[in-house]
Amino acid sequence: MAKNTRVITLGNQKGGCAKTSDCLNIAYCLANTKHYKTLLIDLDSQGSASLNVGINIADEGVNTIDELLGAYVKREIEEFDWEDVKNFIYTPTYLTRRRAEGSTNWESVNVPFGFDIMPSALPLSLVELQMAMAGSKTASGKIYLYYIYDLVKCIKENADYDYIIIDTPPALGALTTCAMMAAEAIIVPSNLDIMSFRGIQSFKESADYIQETAKAQGIEHRGILGILLSLYSERRSVDKALEEYVHEFYPTPTFQTQIRESSDAKRANANGMLFAQINKKAKADFDKLVDEIEFALKDPKAWEKKTQELWEKIKAEREGEVNE
Protein backbone atom coordinates (compact mmCIF):
# COMPACT_ATOMS: atom_id res chain seq x y z
CA MET A 1 0.00 0.00 0.00
CA ALA A 2 1.53 3.28 -1.11
CA LYS A 3 0.20 5.38 1.77
CA ASN A 4 -2.41 5.51 4.52
CA THR A 5 -5.40 6.37 2.37
CA ARG A 6 -8.34 7.81 4.29
CA VAL A 7 -11.72 6.52 3.10
CA ILE A 8 -14.89 8.41 4.07
CA THR A 9 -18.47 7.54 3.12
CA LEU A 10 -21.24 10.15 3.19
CA GLY A 11 -24.75 8.80 3.58
CA ASN A 12 -28.29 9.57 4.66
CA GLN A 13 -31.53 7.71 4.02
CA LYS A 14 -33.28 10.92 2.97
CA GLY A 15 -32.61 12.72 -0.28
CA GLY A 16 -32.37 16.49 -0.67
CA CYS A 17 -29.93 16.97 2.21
CA ALA A 18 -27.03 18.22 0.02
CA LYS A 19 -25.12 14.95 0.38
CA THR A 20 -23.76 14.93 -3.17
CA SER A 21 -22.90 18.63 -3.05
CA ASP A 22 -21.05 18.05 0.23
CA CYS A 23 -19.10 15.14 -1.29
CA LEU A 24 -18.04 17.19 -4.30
CA ASN A 25 -17.01 20.26 -2.32
CA ILE A 26 -15.17 18.25 0.32
CA ALA A 27 -13.23 16.50 -2.46
CA TYR A 28 -12.55 19.87 -4.10
CA CYS A 29 -11.17 21.44 -0.90
CA LEU A 30 -9.13 18.36 0.02
CA ALA A 31 -7.52 18.57 -3.41
CA ASN A 32 -7.13 22.32 -3.83
CA THR A 33 -6.69 23.68 -0.30
CA LYS A 34 -4.90 20.75 1.32
CA HIS A 35 -3.31 19.52 -1.93
CA TYR A 36 -4.25 15.93 -1.20
CA LYS A 37 -4.64 13.48 -4.06
CA THR A 38 -8.35 12.72 -3.87
CA LEU A 39 -10.77 10.30 -5.52
CA LEU A 40 -14.55 10.59 -5.42
CA ILE A 41 -16.48 7.36 -5.99
CA ASP A 42 -20.01 8.02 -7.23
CA LEU A 43 -22.19 5.17 -5.94
CA ASP A 44 -25.53 6.86 -6.61
CA SER A 45 -27.17 5.44 -9.73
CA GLN A 46 -28.56 8.90 -10.52
CA GLY A 47 -24.98 9.90 -11.31
CA SER A 48 -25.48 13.41 -9.93
CA ALA A 49 -21.89 13.81 -8.74
CA SER A 50 -20.60 12.65 -12.12
CA LEU A 51 -22.92 14.96 -14.06
CA ASN A 52 -22.09 17.91 -11.81
CA VAL A 53 -18.43 17.73 -12.84
CA GLY A 54 -19.17 17.37 -16.53
CA ILE A 55 -18.91 13.60 -17.01
CA ASN A 56 -21.34 12.60 -19.77
CA ILE A 57 -22.48 9.29 -18.30
CA ALA A 58 -24.70 8.68 -21.33
CA ASP A 59 -21.66 8.67 -23.62
CA GLU A 60 -20.83 5.15 -24.81
CA GLY A 61 -17.16 5.93 -24.35
CA VAL A 62 -17.49 6.57 -20.61
CA ASN A 63 -16.83 3.64 -18.30
CA THR A 64 -19.20 3.74 -15.33
CA ILE A 65 -18.82 1.83 -12.10
CA ASP A 66 -21.91 -0.33 -12.68
CA GLU A 67 -20.01 -2.23 -15.40
CA LEU A 68 -17.08 -2.98 -13.11
CA LEU A 69 -19.08 -3.77 -10.00
CA GLY A 70 -21.66 -5.76 -11.94
CA ALA A 71 -18.99 -8.09 -13.30
CA TYR A 72 -17.77 -8.74 -9.76
CA VAL A 73 -21.24 -9.32 -8.33
CA LYS A 74 -22.11 -11.76 -11.13
CA ARG A 75 -18.72 -13.46 -10.56
CA GLU A 76 -17.61 -12.84 -14.11
CA ILE A 77 -14.35 -11.71 -12.48
CA GLU A 78 -12.90 -13.27 -9.34
CA GLU A 79 -11.08 -10.15 -8.18
CA PHE A 80 -10.55 -6.55 -9.18
CA ASP A 81 -7.60 -5.98 -11.52
CA TRP A 82 -5.99 -2.55 -11.29
CA GLU A 83 -5.24 -2.51 -15.02
CA ASP A 84 -9.01 -2.67 -15.54
CA VAL A 85 -10.08 -0.53 -12.56
CA LYS A 86 -7.95 2.46 -13.58
CA ASN A 87 -9.93 2.71 -16.82
CA PHE A 88 -12.96 3.69 -14.72
CA ILE A 89 -11.21 6.67 -13.12
CA TYR A 90 -11.46 10.11 -14.74
CA THR A 91 -10.04 13.57 -14.06
CA PRO A 92 -13.02 15.92 -14.58
CA THR A 93 -12.62 19.47 -15.86
CA TYR A 94 -14.66 22.65 -16.00
CA LEU A 95 -14.77 25.29 -18.72
CA THR A 96 -13.49 28.75 -17.88
CA ARG A 97 -12.07 31.78 -19.66
CA ARG A 98 -8.65 33.35 -19.25
CA ARG A 99 -6.32 35.61 -21.18
CA ALA A 100 -4.18 33.86 -23.74
CA GLU A 101 -0.49 33.98 -22.84
CA GLY A 102 1.14 37.10 -24.26
CA SER A 103 -2.17 38.42 -25.58
CA THR A 104 -5.06 40.64 -24.52
CA ASN A 105 -7.52 38.16 -26.01
CA TRP A 106 -9.58 35.80 -23.88
CA GLU A 107 -9.74 32.07 -24.58
CA SER A 108 -11.93 29.22 -23.30
CA VAL A 109 -9.98 26.46 -21.56
CA ASN A 110 -10.79 23.27 -19.67
CA VAL A 111 -9.27 23.23 -16.18
CA PRO A 112 -9.19 20.17 -13.88
CA PHE A 113 -11.29 20.33 -10.71
CA GLY A 114 -8.27 18.86 -8.95
CA PHE A 115 -9.71 15.49 -7.94
CA ASP A 116 -10.52 12.26 -9.76
CA ILE A 117 -13.89 10.52 -10.01
CA MET A 118 -15.32 7.08 -10.70
CA PRO A 119 -18.65 7.88 -12.42
CA SER A 120 -21.90 5.97 -12.09
CA ALA A 121 -25.04 5.61 -14.21
CA LEU A 122 -28.60 4.31 -13.93
CA PRO A 123 -27.68 0.60 -14.49
CA LEU A 124 -26.06 0.74 -11.04
CA SER A 125 -29.57 0.37 -9.56
CA LEU A 126 -29.81 -3.03 -11.26
CA VAL A 127 -26.41 -4.00 -9.90
CA GLU A 128 -27.66 -3.12 -6.42
CA LEU A 129 -30.58 -5.49 -6.93
CA GLN A 130 -28.16 -8.18 -8.11
CA MET A 131 -26.07 -7.58 -4.99
CA ALA A 132 -29.12 -8.21 -2.83
CA MET A 133 -30.07 -11.37 -4.76
CA ALA A 134 -26.63 -12.86 -5.36
CA GLY A 135 -26.49 -14.54 -1.98
CA SER A 136 -24.49 -13.80 1.11
CA LYS A 137 -21.07 -14.41 -0.41
CA THR A 138 -18.84 -12.59 -2.88
CA ALA A 139 -16.74 -14.38 -5.49
CA SER A 140 -13.90 -14.57 -2.98
CA GLY A 141 -16.18 -16.18 -0.39
CA LYS A 142 -16.52 -13.11 1.84
CA ILE A 143 -19.87 -11.78 3.02
CA TYR A 144 -21.57 -9.45 0.55
CA LEU A 145 -20.64 -6.36 2.58
CA TYR A 146 -17.17 -6.60 1.01
CA TYR A 147 -18.22 -5.77 -2.58
CA ILE A 148 -17.10 -2.12 -2.35
CA TYR A 149 -14.44 -2.88 0.25
CA ASP A 150 -12.62 -5.13 -2.24
CA LEU A 151 -12.79 -2.44 -4.94
CA VAL A 152 -11.47 0.24 -2.59
CA LYS A 153 -8.74 -2.11 -1.40
CA CYS A 154 -7.58 -2.58 -5.01
CA ILE A 155 -7.44 1.19 -5.50
CA LYS A 156 -5.58 1.78 -2.23
CA GLU A 157 -2.99 -0.86 -3.04
CA ASN A 158 -2.27 0.41 -6.55
CA ALA A 159 -2.84 4.18 -6.51
CA ASP A 160 -1.48 6.85 -4.20
CA TYR A 161 -4.63 8.65 -3.11
CA ASP A 162 -4.63 10.46 0.23
CA TYR A 163 -8.44 10.47 0.43
CA ILE A 164 -11.26 8.49 -1.13
CA ILE A 165 -14.72 10.03 -0.69
CA ILE A 166 -17.77 7.86 -1.43
CA ASP A 167 -21.15 9.32 -2.37
CA THR A 168 -24.11 6.98 -1.76
CA PRO A 169 -27.78 6.71 -2.79
CA PRO A 170 -30.44 8.31 -0.54
CA ALA A 171 -31.43 4.93 0.90
CA LEU A 172 -30.10 2.32 3.30
CA GLY A 173 -29.72 -0.41 0.67
CA ALA A 174 -26.92 -2.71 -0.43
CA LEU A 175 -24.81 0.03 -2.03
CA THR A 176 -24.92 2.26 1.04
CA THR A 177 -24.17 -0.53 3.52
CA CYS A 178 -21.31 -1.81 1.36
CA ALA A 179 -19.95 1.75 1.06
CA MET A 180 -20.09 2.08 4.85
CA MET A 181 -18.11 -1.16 5.19
CA ALA A 182 -15.47 0.12 2.77
CA ALA A 183 -14.88 3.32 4.73
CA GLU A 184 -12.76 4.16 7.72
CA ALA A 185 -15.46 6.56 8.88
CA ILE A 186 -18.95 7.75 7.97
CA ILE A 187 -20.34 11.27 7.80
CA VAL A 188 -24.11 11.84 7.87
CA PRO A 189 -25.14 15.05 6.06
CA SER A 190 -28.53 16.42 7.08
CA ASN A 191 -30.42 19.57 6.29
CA LEU A 192 -32.30 21.41 9.03
CA ASP A 193 -35.49 19.42 8.62
CA ILE A 194 -37.09 17.12 11.18
CA MET A 195 -37.76 14.56 8.43
CA SER A 196 -34.03 14.37 7.70
CA PHE A 197 -33.29 13.85 11.38
CA ARG A 198 -35.78 10.99 11.73
CA GLY A 199 -33.67 8.58 9.71
CA ILE A 200 -30.42 9.30 11.53
CA GLN A 201 -31.09 6.93 14.45
CA SER A 202 -31.78 3.90 12.22
CA PHE A 203 -28.84 4.90 10.05
CA LYS A 204 -26.65 4.98 13.16
CA GLU A 205 -27.85 1.52 14.21
CA SER A 206 -26.85 0.17 10.80
CA ALA A 207 -23.50 1.96 10.99
CA ASP A 208 -22.88 0.48 14.45
CA TYR A 209 -23.52 -3.01 13.04
CA ILE A 210 -21.09 -2.32 10.17
CA GLN A 211 -18.49 -1.09 12.64
CA GLU A 212 -18.85 -4.20 14.81
CA THR A 213 -18.63 -6.48 11.76
CA ALA A 214 -15.49 -4.71 10.53
CA LYS A 215 -13.78 -4.86 13.91
CA ALA A 216 -14.60 -8.56 14.21
CA GLN A 217 -12.61 -9.03 11.00
CA GLY A 218 -9.70 -6.96 12.31
CA ILE A 219 -10.57 -3.92 10.17
CA GLU A 220 -10.20 -0.45 11.67
CA HIS A 221 -13.52 1.39 11.54
CA ARG A 222 -14.57 4.60 13.31
CA GLY A 223 -18.30 4.20 12.66
CA ILE A 224 -20.14 7.51 12.30
CA LEU A 225 -17.65 10.33 12.61
CA GLY A 226 -20.31 13.00 12.90
CA ILE A 227 -23.47 14.68 11.62
CA LEU A 228 -22.95 17.47 9.09
CA LEU A 229 -25.62 20.19 9.04
CA SER A 230 -26.15 21.55 5.51
CA LEU A 231 -28.43 24.14 3.93
CA TYR A 232 -28.12 26.14 7.16
CA SER A 233 -29.22 29.74 7.67
CA GLU A 234 -28.46 31.72 10.82
CA ARG A 235 -31.34 34.04 9.95
CA ARG A 236 -33.91 31.26 10.42
CA SER A 237 -34.75 30.74 14.08
CA VAL A 238 -36.05 27.26 13.28
CA ASP A 239 -32.59 26.27 11.99
CA LYS A 240 -31.02 27.32 15.29
CA ALA A 241 -33.70 25.46 17.23
CA LEU A 242 -33.16 22.26 15.23
CA GLU A 243 -29.40 22.65 15.56
CA GLU A 244 -29.83 22.75 19.35
CA TYR A 245 -32.09 19.69 19.15
CA VAL A 246 -29.40 17.67 17.34
CA HIS A 247 -26.67 18.69 19.77
CA GLU A 248 -28.80 17.96 22.82
CA PHE A 249 -30.56 14.73 21.92
CA TYR A 250 -28.46 12.83 19.38
CA PRO A 251 -25.70 10.55 20.69
CA THR A 252 -23.63 11.15 17.56
CA PRO A 253 -21.32 14.19 17.58
CA THR A 254 -22.18 17.07 15.25
CA PHE A 255 -19.60 18.98 13.23
CA GLN A 256 -19.21 22.53 14.46
CA THR A 257 -19.03 23.71 10.85
CA GLN A 258 -22.38 24.17 9.11
CA ILE A 259 -22.68 24.47 5.35
CA ARG A 260 -24.64 27.59 4.52
CA GLU A 261 -27.64 27.74 2.22
CA SER A 262 -27.21 29.91 -0.86
CA SER A 263 -28.62 30.25 -4.36
CA ASP A 264 -24.99 30.11 -5.52
CA ALA A 265 -25.07 26.34 -5.00
CA LYS A 266 -27.67 25.98 -7.77
CA ARG A 267 -25.95 28.61 -9.90
CA ALA A 268 -22.70 26.68 -9.66
CA ASN A 269 -24.37 23.46 -10.81
CA ALA A 270 -26.01 25.25 -13.72
CA ASN A 271 -22.60 26.52 -14.84
CA GLY A 272 -20.72 23.24 -14.45
CA MET A 273 -18.84 24.38 -11.35
CA LEU A 274 -18.92 23.78 -7.59
CA PHE A 275 -20.35 25.84 -4.73
CA ALA A 276 -16.90 26.35 -3.17
CA GLN A 277 -15.55 27.65 -6.48
CA ILE A 278 -17.92 30.58 -6.86
CA ASN A 279 -18.77 31.51 -3.26
CA LYS A 280 -15.95 32.60 -0.95
CA LYS A 281 -17.99 32.01 2.20
CA ALA A 282 -18.86 28.49 1.07
CA LYS A 283 -15.19 27.83 0.33
CA ALA A 284 -14.36 28.98 3.86
CA ASP A 285 -17.07 26.67 5.25
CA PHE A 286 -15.74 23.62 3.44
CA ASP A 287 -12.11 24.44 4.26
CA LYS A 288 -13.08 24.66 7.93
CA LEU A 289 -15.01 21.39 7.62
CA VAL A 290 -12.01 19.63 6.07
CA ASP A 291 -9.90 20.82 9.02
CA GLU A 292 -12.50 19.36 11.38
CA ILE A 293 -12.58 16.07 9.51
CA GLU A 294 -8.80 15.75 9.73
CA PHE A 295 -8.87 16.51 13.45
CA ALA A 296 -11.71 14.05 14.04
CA LEU A 297 -9.91 11.26 12.17
CA LYS A 298 -6.66 11.92 14.01
CA ASP A 299 -8.12 12.10 17.53
CA PRO A 300 -11.89 11.43 17.70
CA LYS A 301 -12.16 11.81 21.48
CA ALA A 302 -10.30 15.13 21.54
CA TRP A 303 -12.42 16.38 18.64
CA GLU A 304 -15.68 15.36 20.34
CA LYS A 305 -14.60 17.09 23.55
CA LYS A 306 -13.61 20.29 21.74
CA THR A 307 -16.83 20.24 19.68
CA GLN A 308 -18.96 19.86 22.81
CA GLU A 309 -17.09 22.66 24.59
CA LEU A 310 -17.57 24.98 21.62
CA TRP A 311 -21.25 24.11 21.46
CA GLU A 312 -21.73 24.82 25.19
CA LYS A 313 -20.08 28.21 24.66
CA ILE A 314 -22.34 29.03 21.69
CA LYS A 315 -25.43 27.92 23.62
CA ALA A 316 -24.48 30.09 26.61
CA GLU A 317 -23.96 33.10 24.33
CA ARG A 318 -27.36 32.56 22.68
CA GLU A 319 -29.08 32.23 26.05
CA GLY A 320 -27.36 35.43 27.15
CA GLU A 321 -28.66 37.27 24.09
CA VAL A 322 -32.20 36.07 24.84
CA ASN A 323 -32.01 37.17 28.49
CA GLU A 324 -30.83 40.61 27.47
N, C-alpha and C positions, 0 to 999 in steps of 0.2 A: 504494500500500500504506500503510495507516494507521500501522503500526508494525512493528518487527522482531519478528515472531511466532516464538517458539521452538517447533519441532515435534519431539516425542520419541516414538519407537515402542518399546513393550515387547514382547519376543517370546522364546519358547523352544519348541523342538520337543516338549518333554514337558509334559503336563498335571499339575495338582496341585502346582505350584511357587509358588502364591500370586500369579501374574501379574496376574489381574484385581483381586484385593484391593489389590495394590501400585498399580495404575493409579488405582483409585478414591481411595485414601488420599493418593497424591501430588497428584492433582487437588484434593482437599479442602484439603490444607495449602497448596498454591500459592494457592488462592482465599482461605482464611480466615486464614492466618498471614502470607503475603506480600501479600495483597490484590491478586493478579493476576487479570485476567479470563481464565478458563480454560475450555476446551472439551475434553471427552472424547469421542472417536470410538470407538464399540463396533463392532469389525470381526469379532467372534466370533459365528458364527451361533447359538450357544447363548444369546446375549443375556444372559449372567450379569451383566455390569456394569449393563445397563439394568434388569434385574429387581431387582438389589440396591439401586437407588435409587428403586424404586417405580414404574417405568414398566411399564404393563401392555401388553406387546408383542403380546398376543393380541387387544387391543381394536382393532376395525375403524377407530376414529378416530385411531389412532396411526400416524404415518408412520415407517416403518423404512428404514434405509439401503439395503436390498436393492432396494427399488423405484426409488430414485434411481440407484444404481450399475448396476442391471440395464438401465435405459433407455439408459445411456451405452454399456455393453458391446454391447448389441444394435443400437446406432447409431440408436435411435429419437430421440435428441437428439444434436446435433453438438458441443455444449459445455454446461457447467454454467451455469445462470442463477441468480444470487443470489436473485431473487424466488421461485424454486422451492426452492432449497437451504435457505433460512432456515425453511421450513415443516417441515423435518426436524430442527430443533434445539429442544430442550426444556430448561426449567429445573426439574430434579427437586426434590421436597420430601420431608421426613419429618414424621411426626406426633409431636408432643410435647405436654406439658401445662405450663401456666403460669397464674399468678394473673391473673384479669381485672383490667383497669385500674380502680383505685378500689374494688376489692372483695376480700373474703377468699375468694371462690369460685375454684375452678380451672376452666380451660377447655381443651379440646383444640384445637390450632392446627397448621396446616401451615407449616413453616419451610423455606426454600430451603437446599439443601446448600451453595450458594455458587458452584457451577460449572454449566455447561451440558453437555448430552449429546446425541449423535446415536445413537439406539437402533438395535439390529439384531434380526433374528428368523431363524428356521430357513431361510426361503427364500434367505438369503444363501449357503448352501452350494451351491445350484443356480447362483447367479450366479457363484460361484467356478469351478464347472465350465464355465460359459459363457465365462468369462475365459480358461480354458485352451484352449478349443476355437475361440474366435473368430478365431484367427490371430494373427500377430505385431504387428498394427497396431491402434491405437485409431481412433476416428472422425476424429481430427485428423491421422492419419498417423504418429503417434509409436509407438514400441515399446510393447508392452502394459504394461510396468512403470510407465507414467505414468497408469494408471487412477485411483489414489488421489491421486497427485501433482496431477493436474488439479483434482480436487475440493478438495483442501487449498488449492491456489492460489486458487481462487474464494473460499474462505472468508477467506483472508488478505487478499485485495484488497478485500473488502467489509465485513468485520467488524473489530473492534479487539481481538482476543484477544491476550493476552501469551503464552499457552502453549496448544498443542494437544497432548494426550496421546492416543496411539492404542493401544488394546488389540487383540491379534491372536489368531487361533486357535492351539491347541497343535499346530501342524504347520508345516512349511516349504513351504506351497503358494503359490498365486497371490496370495491375500489378504495373507499375511505378507510376501512379497517386494515386493509393490506398496506395502505400508505402510512397509517399510524404505526404499524409494525416495523416499517422500513426506516422510521425516523428515530433520531436520538431524543427528540422532544416535540411536543405538539403545542401549537398556538391556536386559540379559539377566538376568531374575530366575531364581534357582535355589534350590531347597531343599537342605539338607545331605544329599544322597543321590547315591551314585555313578552311578545311572542318569540323574539329571538332568544330571550333569556330562558324561556321554558324548556328548550331542548338541551340546555347546557348540562343539567344534572345527569340526564341519561347518556349524554355524550361523554361526560366524565366517568361514569360507571363503565362504559365500554373501553375508554382509554386506560382505566385502572386494570381492567382484565388484560388488555394488550401488554401493559407494563409488567404485570405479574408473569404472563406467558414468556415474554422476552427474558426476564431475569431468570426464570427457571431453565432457560436454554443458555445461560451465561452471557446474555447480550445486555450491554449497558442501555438503559432506557430511563429517561427522566419523567415520563408520563406527560401530563399537561403542564407546560411551563407557565402559562398564564392566559388570562382573558384580555383581548385587545378591543377597546371600545372605538368604533369607527363611526363616521357620519355624525360627529359630535358638534354641538353648538353651545357655547357658554351663554348665549343670549336666551336660550330656552330653559326655563326653570325646570321643566319636566326632565330634561337631559341631566341636570344636576341631581335631581331627586332619584332618578334611576341609577345614576353613577353611585350615589350613596348606598342605594339598595344592594348593588352588586358587591361593593366593598364590605358591607355589614353582614350580609347573609350567605354569600357564596364561599365555600371552603377553598376554592381555587384562587390564588393570587391574581390581581389585576394589574396590568402594566400602567405605570403612572402616566405614560404618554398616551394621549388620545389623538386620533386622526380626525382632523376637522372636516366639516361638511362644506363643500363649495361647488358652485356651478362649473368651476375650472376643471373638475374631474371629468365631467361629461364633455367639456370643450376639448380636453386633451385627447379623449378617445376618438372624438369626431375628426381630429387632425392627425391621427396616427402617432400620438405621443403619450407620455405618462404624466400623471398629476404632479409628481415631484419635479418634472422638467419645466413646467410652465408656471408654477406657483411657489414662490420662495418660502412662504410660511409652511406649505405642505412639505417641501424639501426639508425644512428644519424639523418638522414633526417626525418624518421618517428617519432622518439622521439620528435624532434623539432616541427613537424606538430601536434602531439598530444598536446603539450604545447599550440600551437596556437589555436587549437580547443577549449581547455578548457577556454582559455582567451576570445575567441570570444563568447562562450556560456554564460560566466559570465557577460561580459560587451561588447556587440557588438559595441557600439559607440566608446568606448575607443580603442577597437581593430582596428576598421576601421581607426581611426585617427592615431594610431601608425603605422599601415601598410602603410598608405599614406605617412607619414613622412619618413619612412624608404625607401620607393620607390623613393621619391624625392631626398633623399641623394644618393642613388645608381645611379639614372639618372644623377645627377650633377657630380658624380665621373666618370661616363662613358663619359660624354661630355668633361670633363677635359682631359681624356686620349686621346680622338680624337683630341682635339685642340693642345695637345703637339706634 
